[in-house]
């Protein structure tokens, strides 16, 4: 079992290392390279057809993840006619889509609803954070044998990001591109205890197919939200928020030359040759991919420009927002330009959207405004450039929130909502999605689907289908057992 516990860096270490340790052949990917020797399962791209489904649009996907669980009532499924303990404090507002109302604190998204669509009925059986992270991030409602919610390991199911990485590096139609096929930013999802939440890695696919994590945001156990403008603490404990958003530093140190980088890669080769005999190193593709991706990230000026959002035009920065949500989505948008197929953007760490208490002031003042600003800016930017039609954007959390408002007075001054796996609203845009569509309907309390229920399997299959992954694609583990990439059908009515 691998230990994914989050190492807490000091401020000086974080500034010096940032994401460059991960992307510059630092500690993370040295271990990934070692893992290709020890446990790479060499997935087999068995598929009877290498042709993409007809009508495929998406060249890239931006997967926006709201860790903690966005309340459907306070976002995309308001219930204004329900009793006060159900409907909450916010009012609905009309959108550009006839008959569609959303929360009053999402005015920018309301004004461009002609660019996006909703499925209001994505649900699964769990109300547990860790289980639900694994379920939604992997697109599989069942749990693997031996699943441990407190310790992600290599028996977990692979994440959607890793499945995309597999499809974009192993399948016959995979493009020739040395960039990482899947990137997660601005940080991996970490619980306030320091443990990494499950579902983010390649699991049983092997470490060589883990997504690349761009650690641009420092971790803070009691700080949440889109810092520095919208940072907050759910329990208002008054502790200072010392987080820093730092664009990944990929430059070769000024004391080194490009020849030094090549020397490091050559040294890596020699170490590998010493550790294993030539016949054991016959499967070199996973190792080569890590080496080429690391080198490409360190020396490609287009990648540097994409990751350094501070160099963007001031007007663009202002549109996305001068906060971690805006910077993260702008970075993702620029990585689309570079050609990265899958970018997962975590809007908030440490279960930021877990609004058990003080929910209404924190949603109104700290959570919904920066999300509304950044997501709408992303969609408008992609639309204006003509790229929205070939860039799929999806936004989901691990679950929704309870239909009835609760108050945990021992922890919070004001009420909120608890965990609710049975239903959440998921936003889709671009990449072959019909805009201005609402799929699914919930009951009068916003508790359960009463029309067109959808599962995490349907959610993942929608992404795979629109990205052109053949429906019969599968991979093999280290025991040569086949596993299907698709675990369900795409959501009907969105495309």
Order of alpha helices (4+ residues) and beta strands (2+ residues): alpha-alpha-alpha-beta-alpha-beta-beta-alpha-beta-alpha-alpha-beta-beta-alpha-alpha-alpha-alpha-alpha-beta-alpha-alpha-beta-beta-beta-beta-beta-beta-beta-alpha-beta-beta
